[in-house]
Structures are given as structure tokens and as C-alpha cells.
Amino acid sequence: MVGGSPFDSYLIPGLILLVVLGIFPLFVLYGLWTRQYWGWISALLVRTALIVWIAVEVLIIGYYPQPPLQLIYGSLGVVSVILTLLLGARG
């Protein structure tokens, strides 16, 4: 177990992060840039994925206040979802 997580190494969480919060947002960027019908909802999905990732991380390994990266990234996800919904940035 690595740091209280259910994984034996960082490989699986790293691959999940790479795909969901690394590669997929590049497709979302393309969709938003070209004003595809799926771009806006995909952007919300990526932002929601960030919030879920941080929430699960805190539940599994606990909250670490120093440095406050969990708080910063979780807050960034919440603020970006709220702004997307308020601004109605649909193509």
C-alpha cells in the first residue's frame, strides 16, 4: 500500500490522472476552441473529475494542510464549475 491508498504503486493513479486530467482536457480544449456541441459539457466533466479526484484523495489518505494543495485544487475545481455554469459559456 502506498500512503494509505488501495494501490501498491503510483502507476494506476498516475495513469488515471494522465488520461482523465491530462490527455482528455486536450480534446476538450479542441472542442471548446472549435465550438463543438460537446465541448461545454466535456469541460464540466473534466472540472467535476478534478473535484471528485480531490474528494476521494482526502477520503482515502486524509487531508494534508501543508502545503494546502488539496484545498487549492479542490477550490479551483469548484470555482471553475460555478463560473462555467454562471457564464453560460455554451457554444
CYANA upper distance limits for C-alpha pairs under 8 A (distance plus 0.5 A):
  1 MET  CA      5 SER  CA      6.42
  1 MET  CA      6 PRO  CA      6.44
  1 MET  CA      7 PHE  CA      5.99
  1 MET  CA      8 ASP  CA      5.08
  1 MET  CA      9 SER  CA      7.60
  2 VAL  CA      6 PRO  CA      7.83
  2 VAL  CA      7 PHE  CA      6.64
  2 VAL  CA      8 ASP  CA      6.26
  2 VAL  CA      9 SER  CA      6.51
  2 VAL  CA     10 TYR  CA      7.86
  3 GLY  CA     61 ILE  CA      7.09
  4 GLY  CA     60 ILE  CA      7.29
  4 GLY  CA     61 ILE  CA      5.93
  5 SER  CA     60 ILE  CA      6.49
  5 SER  CA     61 ILE  CA      6.68
  7 PHE  CA     12 ILE  CA      7.89
  7 PHE  CA     13 PRO  CA      8.39
 10 TYR  CA     14 GLY  CA      6.26
 11 LEU  CA     15 LEU  CA      6.60
 12 ILE  CA     16 ILE  CA      6.71
 13 PRO  CA     17 LEU  CA      6.64
 14 GLY  CA     18 LEU  CA      6.52
 15 LEU  CA     19 VAL  CA      6.66
 16 ILE  CA     20 VAL  CA      6.31
 16 ILE  CA     21 LEU  CA      8.27
 17 LEU  CA     21 LEU  CA      5.68
 17 LEU  CA     22 GLY  CA      6.92
 18 LEU  CA     22 GLY  CA      5.07
 18 LEU  CA     23 ILE  CA      6.68
 19 VAL  CA     23 ILE  CA      5.39
 19 VAL  CA     24 PHE  CA      6.38
 20 VAL  CA     24 PHE  CA      5.93
 20 VAL  CA     25 PRO  CA      7.88
 20 VAL  CA     46 VAL  CA      7.72
 20 VAL  CA     49 ALA  CA      7.99
 21 LEU  CA     25 PRO  CA      6.71
 21 LEU  CA     46 VAL  CA      7.22
 21 LEU  CA     49 ALA  CA      8.10
 21 LEU  CA     50 LEU  CA      7.66
 22 GLY  CA     26 LEU  CA      7.72
 23 ILE  CA     27 PHE  CA      7.65
 24 PHE  CA     28 VAL  CA      6.90
 24 PHE  CA     46 VAL  CA      8.32
 25 PRO  CA     29 LEU  CA      6.48
 25 PRO  CA     43 ALA  CA      8.01
 25 PRO  CA     46 VAL  CA      7.21
 26 LEU  CA     30 TYR  CA      6.87
 27 PHE  CA     31 GLY  CA      6.75
 28 VAL  CA     32 LEU  CA      6.64
 28 VAL  CA     39 GLY  CA      6.11
 28 VAL  CA     42 SER  CA      6.45
 28 VAL  CA     43 ALA  CA      6.53
 29 LEU  CA     33 TRP  CA      6.40
 29 LEU  CA     39 GLY  CA      7.96
 30 TYR  CA     34 THR  CA      6.54
 30 TYR  CA     39 GLY  CA      8.26
 31 GLY  CA     35 ARG  CA      6.24
 31 GLY  CA     36 GLN  CA      5.37
 31 GLY  CA     37 TYR  CA      8.13
 31 GLY  CA     38 TRP  CA      7.14
 31 GLY  CA     39 GLY  CA      4.85
 31 GLY  CA     40 TRP  CA      8.35
 32 LEU  CA     36 GLN  CA      6.74
 32 LEU  CA     39 GLY  CA      5.20
 32 LEU  CA     40 TRP  CA      7.03
 32 LEU  CA     91 GLY  CA      7.91
 35 ARG  CA     39 GLY  CA      7.12
 35 ARG  CA     91 GLY  CA      5.69
 36 GLN  CA     91 GLY  CA      7.42
 37 TYR  CA     91 GLY  CA      7.08
 38 TRP  CA     42 SER  CA      6.51
 39 GLY  CA     43 ALA  CA      6.64
 39 GLY  CA     90 ARG  CA      8.48
 39 GLY  CA     91 GLY  CA      8.12
 40 TRP  CA     44 LEU  CA      7.00
 40 TRP  CA     89 ALA  CA      7.44
 40 TRP  CA     90 ARG  CA      5.93
 40 TRP  CA     91 GLY  CA      7.39
 41 ILE  CA     45 LEU  CA      6.76
 42 SER  CA     46 VAL  CA      6.79
 43 ALA  CA     47 ARG  CA      6.80
 44 LEU  CA     48 THR  CA      6.49
 44 LEU  CA     81 VAL  CA      6.77
 44 LEU  CA     84 THR  CA      7.96
 45 LEU  CA     49 ALA  CA      6.49
 46 VAL  CA     50 LEU  CA      6.90
 47 ARG  CA     51 ILE  CA      7.06
 47 ARG  CA     77 GLY  CA      5.89
 47 ARG  CA     78 VAL  CA      8.18
 47 ARG  CA     80 SER  CA      7.42
 47 ARG  CA     81 VAL  CA      6.71
 48 THR  CA     52 VAL  CA      6.67
 48 THR  CA     77 GLY  CA      7.35
 48 THR  CA     78 VAL  CA      8.39
 48 THR  CA     81 VAL  CA      7.72
 49 ALA  CA     53 TRP  CA      6.45
 50 LEU  CA     54 ILE  CA      6.76
 50 LEU  CA     73 TYR  CA      8.17
 50 LEU  CA     74 GLY  CA      7.58
 50 LEU  CA     77 GLY  CA      6.48
 51 ILE  CA     55 ALA  CA      6.63
 51 ILE  CA     73 TYR  CA      8.36
 51 ILE  CA     74 GLY  CA      5.92
 51 ILE  CA     77 GLY  CA      6.00
 51 ILE  CA     78 VAL  CA      7.28
 52 VAL  CA     56 VAL  CA      6.55
 53 TRP  CA     57 GLU  CA      6.56
 54 ILE  CA     58 VAL  CA      6.67
 54 ILE  CA     70 GLN  CA      6.76
 54 ILE  CA     73 TYR  CA      7.91
 54 ILE  CA     74 GLY  CA      6.44
 55 ALA  CA     59 LEU  CA      6.73
 55 ALA  CA     74 GLY  CA      8.15
 56 VAL  CA     60 ILE  CA      6.54
 57 GLU  CA     61 ILE  CA      6.35
 57 GLU  CA     62 GLY  CA      7.47
 58 VAL  CA     62 GLY  CA      4.89
 58 VAL  CA     63 TYR  CA      5.58
 58 VAL  CA     70 GLN  CA      8.21
 59 LEU  CA     63 TYR  CA      8.37
 63 TYR  CA     70 GLN  CA      7.75
 64 TYR  CA     68 PRO  CA      7.14
 64 TYR  CA     70 GLN  CA      7.82
 65 PRO  CA     69 LEU  CA      8.21
 65 PRO  CA     70 GLN  CA      8.35
 65 PRO  CA     71 LEU  CA      8.34
 68 PRO  CA     72 ILE  CA      6.73
 69 LEU  CA     73 TYR  CA      6.46
 70 GLN  CA     74 GLY  CA      6.33
 71 LEU  CA     75 SER  CA      6.39
 72 ILE  CA     76 LEU  CA      6.53
 73 TYR  CA     77 GLY  CA      6.68
 74 GLY  CA     78 VAL  CA      6.85
 75 SER  CA     79 VAL  CA      6.53
 76 LEU  CA     80 SER  CA      6.52
 77 GLY  CA     81 VAL  CA      6.73
 78 VAL  CA     82 ILE  CA      6.73
 79 VAL  CA     83 LEU  CA      6.56
 80 SER  CA     84 THR  CA      6.53
 81 VAL  CA     85 LEU  CA      6.71
 82 ILE  CA     86 LEU  CA      6.52
 83 LEU  CA     87 LEU  CA      6.29
 84 THR  CA     88 GLY  CA      6.51
 84 THR  CA     89 ALA  CA      6.51
 85 LEU  CA     89 ALA  CA      7.90
